[in-house]
Amino acid sequence: MSDITKHLDTPWLKAKVNVQNGDHIRFDDEGVDDTDQQGNSRLKLGVTVIRGQEEITSKFFSPNRTNLKEIVKCYGTESADWVGKEMLVAIEKVRNPQTGEKVDSVALYAPGSNPL
């Protein structure tokens, strides 16, 4: 049987699909205002996934409130200042508010921290 991973891929950053525990993401742009499927406002950022020294892929990322707080703690409130900066990725289980099911989620931490 062939590897179906490529069929699971998406233009969005997705835990355990195109980003793994211990990867880094680099912010490629300052983001744009966007709306999600429910019509809620969100920030849509372009990021590059980095594994070791290798750039793996470029994706879109819309950080949740917790991730935004961590980014702001590291780099400030002006998203233009984030461009070229990196964050450490940890994959954590969180509860999906719509279904109540626990799902894998991207959690961001300061580079050099050790949440893993």
Secondary structure, DSSP 8 states (H G I E B T S, - for coil): ----HHHH--SB--BTTTB-TT-EEEE-S--EEEE-TTS-EEEEEEEEEEETTEEEEEEEE---HHHHHHHHHHH-S-GGGGTT-EEEEEEEEEE-TTT--EEEEEEEE-TT----
